[in-house]
Every structure is written in C-alpha cells, then in structure tokens.
Amino acid sequence: MDRPGPHPTARAAGPASPATQAVRAAVALSAPLAAGLALHHPEYGALASLGGLFGALAATAPARRTRLRTVTACLLLGAAGTALGGLLAGRGWTAFGVLTALALLSGILSARGRAASLAGLMLLLNAVLAAGVPPSTAPWWLPPLLIAGGGLLVLLLCAFTGLPRPRSRGARTGALAPARPAGGAAPDRRTGAFLRSPAPWCYGLRLALCVGLAEALVVLMPYERAYWVPVTVVFVLKPDLGSVFSRALLRAAGTAAGLLAAVAVFAAVPRGWPEVPVLMLLGALLPVLSRRGYGFQTAAITPVILLLSDLGNLEGTELAGQLMADSLIGCALALIVGHALWPGARRTARNAPAAGVGVGPARPVTEPIG
C-alpha cells in the first residue's frame, strides 16, 4: 500500500499580498478623513487618518500574529505619546527636557527587537508632533483617542486580511521546533542583561542628543510648526534602521519629490471631499513604493502628512516650503551630529549594506519605516 503523502493538518496565516497591503493602507488613510468630513470635523478625521498612516507603516511583519502584536503596541504607545505631547504643547524648555528623555528611551528600545523599536518610534514621534503643533481647542483626551482609532482600524483590517493557508504535517512540525543560534544557546533577552549591554545606551544617547538639539531649535525658532526638524531627526536617526548617511540623503530627495506632488495636488484638487480619493490613491501607493526603497517611501508619505496637516489651516504651498526647509535642517543635524561627529558612525556606515534603502542586514527592504 502506498504511504500517504503529507496533508494539511493546520492552517497558518502567511504574509499579506501586495494587493491586500495596498487596499489596507488606502482604507486606513481615506476612511477616517471621510468620516470626519461627514461629521463636519475634518480636523478630527485628519488625526484619525494620521493614526491609520502610522498603523499601516507598522503592519509590515510577514507573520500575521506578529503583525497584530506590532500594530497593537504601536497603537497604544502612539496614543500615549500623543497624550504626553499634548500636555507639553507650548511649554518650551520643559518640552525640550521631557522629549529628550523620551528619545533616550526610544533609542534604547531600538535594540530590543522590531516590535519594541517600532512602538518606541511611535511613542516618540507622536509626542514630538503633538508637542509641536499649534494648541487645539479640543479636550486633551480627544487627539490620542483619534490617533488610537486610526490604528485600531488598521488592527481590524489586519485581523481580517491575510487569510490562513494550509500547511503540511512536516511543515507544522518544523514550525513548532524552536530555532537556536549555531552555538546552541538561546539568545539572552532578560531585561537586566539587556540594560547592562552598552549598545542600547549608545543608541539612546545618540538619538537623545540629536533630538534634544532639534527641540532646542524648536524653542528658539520664531515661527510655528518647526516641529518638523525633530520629526526628521527621529526618522533619519532611528539607530536600528541602518545607515544615517544614506537615510538623510534619501529623505531629503524623497521629501522634495513628495512636496512637489503635494503642491500639484493643492493646485488641482479642491479642499474637502475631493481629497478623500487622493488619500486613497496615496495609501495604495505607499506599500508599493516602500518596496522600492526609503526615498520612494518618503516621497509617498510626505504629501499625506502635508495634506492632513493643512486641513485645519489651509496654508497650502506656504506650508510646503516651510516643511522642506525644516526637513533639510533636520537632515543636516542628523548628518553632522549623529553621523560625522558621533564616534564610530562613519565606520559603521562604511560597513552597512549598499542597498540604498538605509536598512540593516536583518531588515528586508520592504520594511523601511518613516
């Protein structure tokens, strides 16, 4: 009698297809804004769409369970960062001190693993944004709730996409066997051993120094919305994302391309409901362009940020010019302090892979963030 071959005994969710990722990002960016417009509060919809953007950026892990955990962590810490930043808005040097300390924590989390790193990034990024935007008349709890709502939408979309696929008995058995490094010992991820290691503190101090300098510029600059300087520093200098030099150059080029696209949208598309399909298109392009590298991803994200930021003030091209100037200042700060003057940074850059996307060897090119 012939021995039966392997047959499906379990179902496991694989990575979402490119089409699924595109639809998920399109819905996450456009649906909250549409809801805000329908309720006559487009500024609230813009905040929820911003949360959807951050959730879509976090929802890139190949494994469905990991994807859900990562988006959940980013959702919670992103909302916490928004709440903290709102309390710091307009507080000058107090905000400088708190956000610098928060950058230290975010940098330390960079060495803890992908989920912790992304959650730390969202914590710091949302705090910087909320602390830098002009004060709002909304209650303090509403912006973090809206940001979390956008992330929750992504979480729900992740839960109902990436359908399980059959696996053979042999594949299931192999998946249950714990993988260990060549030496046979499992990696030590205990908190004490982690904090005694110099690498996390080096990451944290490097990020804290540059974010602190950027926040000092925010306090000293005589105009609003200078927060884009520390935002740029956070994206360029996140230590686990690879070469600072390449990310700074790619971010400057991607920001310029994205701003040109945004200016074209401002000139051709009326404000309000016509912007919903524009965000839907940009959301669909986001995962596609992200696969092509960090500069392309930045070019896709920049018009989204500008459109959402401009819903409340309608400054249009004037805001685009300021954002470009602040981005260049942030890139220069990261290059000079975080790369040229930081001990060992240039040696690390020479050893980094020349993939042009600024990500480390352990991170596939489909996952450059920010």
C-alpha positions in Angstrom: 0.0 0.0 0.0 1.3 3.4 -0.9 2.2 5.6 2.0 0.0 8.7 2.0 1.9 12.0 1.5 1.8 15.0 3.8 -1.6 16.5 4.1 -2.8 19.8 5.5 -3.3 19.5 9.3 -3.1 23.1 10.3 -3.7 26.5 8.8 -1.4 29.4 9.3 -1.6 33.0 8.1 1.1 34.0 5.8 2.2 37.5 4.7 -0.5 39.7 3.2 -0.3 40.0 -0.6 0.8 43.3 -2.1 -2.7 44.0 -3.2 -4.0 43.4 0.3 -1.5 45.7 1.8 -2.4 48.4 -0.8 -6.1 48.1 0.0 -5.5 48.1 3.7 -3.4 51.3 3.6 -5.9 53.0 1.2 -8.8 52.4 3.6 -6.8 53.3 6.7 -5.9 56.7 5.2 -9.1 57.7 3.5 -11.9 56.3 5.6 -11.2 58.3 8.8 -11.0 61.5 6.8 -14.3 60.7 5.1 -15.9 60.1 8.5 -14.5 63.4 9.8 -15.9 65.3 6.7 -19.3 63.6 7.1 -19.4 64.8 10.8 -18.2 68.3 9.8 -15.0 67.9 11.7 -12.3 67.3 9.1 -9.5 68.1 11.6 -10.6 65.1 13.7 -10.7 62.9 10.6 -7.2 64.0 9.7 -5.9 63.0 13.2 -7.5 59.5 12.8 -6.0 59.2 9.3 -2.6 60.1 10.7 -3.1 57.2 13.2 -4.1 55.0 10.2 -0.9 56.0 8.4 1.3 55.0 11.4 -0.6 51.8 11.8 -0.1 51.0 8.1 3.6 51.6 8.5 3.8 49.2 11.4 1.7 46.5 9.7 4.6 45.0 7.6 5.6 41.9 9.5 5.3 38.7 7.4 3.7 36.7 10.2 0.1 37.6 10.9 0.3 37.2 14.7 3.5 39.3 14.8 1.8 41.9 12.7 -1.1 42.1 15.1 1.1 42.4 18.1 3.2 45.1 16.5 0.3 47.2 15.4 -1.3 46.9 18.9 1.9 48.0 20.6 2.3 51.0 18.2 -1.4 51.9 18.7 -1.1 52.0 22.5 2.2 53.8 22.7 1.3 56.1 19.8 -1.8 57.2 21.7 0.3 57.6 24.9 2.8 59.8 23.0 0.0 62.0 21.6 -1.4 62.5 25.1 2.0 63.3 26.6 2.9 65.6 23.7 -0.4 67.5 24.1 0.4 68.2 27.7 3.8 69.5 26.7 2.5 71.8 23.9 3.6 75.4 24.4 5.8 74.5 27.4 9.1 75.4 25.8 12.1 74.1 27.7 10.0 71.7 29.7 9.0 70.0 26.5 12.7 70.0 25.4 13.7 68.1 28.6 10.9 65.6 28.5 11.2 64.8 24.8 15.0 64.5 25.1 14.5 61.9 27.8 11.8 60.2 25.7 14.3 60.0 22.8 16.7 58.2 25.1 14.0 55.6 25.9 13.1 55.2 22.3 16.7 54.7 21.3 17.2 52.0 24.0 14.1 50.2 22.7 15.6 50.2 19.2 17.9 47.4 20.4 15.2 45.3 21.9 13.5 44.0 18.8 11.4 45.1 15.9 8.1 45.4 17.7 9.7 47.3 20.6 11.6 49.5 18.3 8.5 50.5 16.2 6.5 51.1 19.4 9.2 53.3 20.8 9.4 55.1 17.4 5.6 55.8 17.5 5.8 56.9 21.2 8.5 59.5 20.4 7.1 60.6 17.0 3.6 61.2 18.3 4.9 63.1 21.3 7.1 65.3 19.2 4.2 66.0 16.8 1.6 66.7 19.5 4.0 69.0 21.4 4.9 71.0 18.3 1.5 71.6 16.6 -0.4 74.8 17.5 -2.7 74.4 20.5 -6.1 72.9 19.9 -9.5 73.7 21.4 -10.3 70.0 21.6 -10.2 68.3 25.0 -6.8 66.8 25.8 -8.0 63.2 25.5 -9.5 63.5 22.1 -6.4 63.6 19.9 -4.9 60.4 21.4 -8.3 58.8 21.1 -8.4 59.7 17.4 -4.9 58.5 16.8 -5.7 55.2 18.5 -8.9 54.9 16.5 -6.9 55.1 13.2 -4.5 52.5 14.5 -7.5 50.3 15.6 -8.9 50.4 12.1 -5.6 49.0 10.8 -5.6 46.4 13.5 -9.1 45.3 12.4 -8.0 45.2 8.8 -5.0 43.1 9.7 -7.2 40.7 11.7 -9.5 40.1 8.7 -6.9 40.0 5.9 -4.0 37.6 5.2 -6.2 34.5 5.2 -4.8 31.3 6.6 -3.2 28.9 4.2 -2.8 25.1 4.6 0.5 23.6 5.7 1.7 20.1 5.6 2.3 18.0 8.7 6.0 18.2 8.2 6.0 22.0 7.8 3.9 22.2 11.0 6.3 20.0 12.9 9.2 22.2 11.7 7.5 25.3 12.7 7.0 24.1 16.3 10.7 23.3 16.8 12.4 26.4 18.4 15.2 27.8 16.4 18.5 28.4 18.1 21.7 30.0 17.0 24.7 28.0 15.8 26.2 27.8 19.3 23.1 26.0 20.6 22.2 28.6 23.3 19.1 30.7 23.1 19.7 34.5 23.0 19.6 36.1 26.4 16.8 38.7 26.3 16.5 39.3 30.0 15.9 42.9 30.9 18.9 43.1 33.3 21.3 41.7 30.7 19.8 43.9 28.0 20.3 47.1 30.1 23.8 46.2 31.0 24.8 46.0 27.4 26.4 49.2 26.0 24.7 49.1 22.6 21.2 50.1 23.8 22.6 53.1 25.7 24.7 54.1 22.8 21.6 54.1 20.6 19.6 56.0 23.1 22.3 58.7 23.8 22.9 59.3 20.1 19.2 59.8 19.4 18.6 61.8 22.6 21.5 64.2 21.7 20.2 64.9 18.2 16.5 65.1 19.2 17.5 67.4 22.1 19.3 69.8 19.8 16.4 69.7 17.4 14.0 70.5 20.2 16.2 73.4 21.3 15.9 74.8 17.8 12.1 74.4 18.0 12.1 76.6 21.2 14.4 79.2 19.6 12.8 79.4 16.2 10.4 82.3 15.8 7.7 80.5 13.8 5.2 77.8 14.3 5.5 74.2 13.0 9.3 74.0 13.5 8.5 70.5 15.0 9.3 69.0 11.6 13.0 69.4 12.4 12.9 66.9 15.3 10.4 64.7 13.3 13.0 64.5 10.5 15.8 63.7 13.0 13.7 60.9 14.5 13.1 59.2 11.1 16.6 59.6 9.9 18.5 58.7 13.1 16.5 55.8 14.4 19.6 53.7 15.0 18.2 50.2 14.1 17.1 51.3 10.6 20.6 51.4 9.2 22.9 54.0 7.7 22.2 57.5 8.8 24.1 58.9 5.8 22.0 57.2 3.2 18.7 57.8 5.0 19.5 61.5 5.3 20.2 61.9 1.6 17.2 59.7 0.6 14.9 61.6 3.0 15.9 64.9 1.5 15.3 63.7 -2.0 12.1 61.9 -1.1 10.7 64.9 0.8 11.4 67.2 -2.2 9.7 64.8 -4.6 6.7 64.4 -2.2 6.3 68.1 -1.7 6.2 68.7 -5.5 3.4 66.1 -5.6 1.6 67.8 -2.8 1.9 71.3 -4.4 0.4 69.8 -7.6 -2.5 68.4 -5.5 -3.1 71.7 -3.8 -3.2 73.4 -7.2 -5.5 70.8 -8.9 -7.8 69.4 -6.1 -10.3 71.4 -4.1 -10.2 71.1 -0.4 -12.6 68.7 1.4 -14.2 65.6 -0.1 -12.1 65.6 -3.3 -9.1 64.9 -1.1 -10.5 61.6 0.1 -9.8 59.8 -3.2 -6.4 61.4 -3.3 -5.5 59.9 0.1 -6.9 56.6 -1.1 -4.6 56.6 -4.1 -1.6 57.7 -1.9 -2.4 55.0 0.6 -2.5 52.3 -2.2 0.9 53.6 -3.5 2.5 53.5 0.0 3.3 49.8 0.2 4.2 49.7 -3.5 6.7 52.5 -3.2 8.1 51.3 0.1 9.4 48.2 -1.6 11.5 50.3 -3.9 13.4 51.9 -1.0 13.4 54.6 1.7 13.4 57.6 -0.7 10.4 56.3 -2.5 8.6 55.6 0.7 9.3 59.2 1.9 8.0 60.6 -1.3 4.7 58.7 -0.7 4.4 59.7 3.0 5.3 63.4 2.6 2.2 64.5 0.6 0.0 62.5 3.0 1.4 64.3 6.0 1.2 67.7 4.3 -2.4 67.2 3.2 -3.5 66.1 6.7 -1.6 68.8 8.4 -3.1 71.5 6.2 -6.7 70.6 6.7 -7.0 72.9 9.7 -5.1 76.0 8.5 -5.3 75.8 4.6 -1.8 77.3 4.1 -1.1 75.1 1.2 2.2 75.8 -0.7 3.4 78.1 2.1 3.4 75.1 4.5 5.2 73.0 1.9 8.1 75.4 1.7 8.5 75.5 5.4 8.3 71.7 5.7 11.1 71.4 3.1 13.3 73.9 4.9 12.8 72.2 8.3 13.4 68.8 6.7 16.8 70.0 5.3 17.7 71.4 8.8 16.8 68.0 10.4 18.8 66.0 7.8 21.8 68.3 8.3 21.6 68.0 12.1 21.4 64.2 11.9 24.3 64.1 9.4 26.6 66.4 11.3 25.9 65.4 15.0 24.6 61.9 14.5 27.0 60.8 11.8 30.0 63.0 11.2 30.8 63.8 14.8 29.5 60.7 16.5 32.3 58.2 17.4 32.4 55.2 15.1 29.4 56.3 13.0 31.3 56.7 9.7 32.9 53.3 10.2 29.5 51.7 10.7 28.2 53.4 7.6 31.1 52.0 5.5 30.2 48.5 6.7 26.5 48.9 6.1 25.0 47.2 3.0 24.9 49.3 -0.1 21.2 48.6 -0.8 20.4 52.3 -0.9 17.4 52.0 1.4 19.2 52.6 4.7 18.1 49.4 6.5 20.3 47.0 8.3 21.0 43.5 7.1 18.4 41.9 9.3 15.6 44.1 7.9 14.2 43.3 4.5 13.9 46.1 2.0 10.1 46.0 2.3 10.3 47.5 5.8 11.9 50.9 5.8 9.9 53.0 8.2 9.2 56.7 8.1 
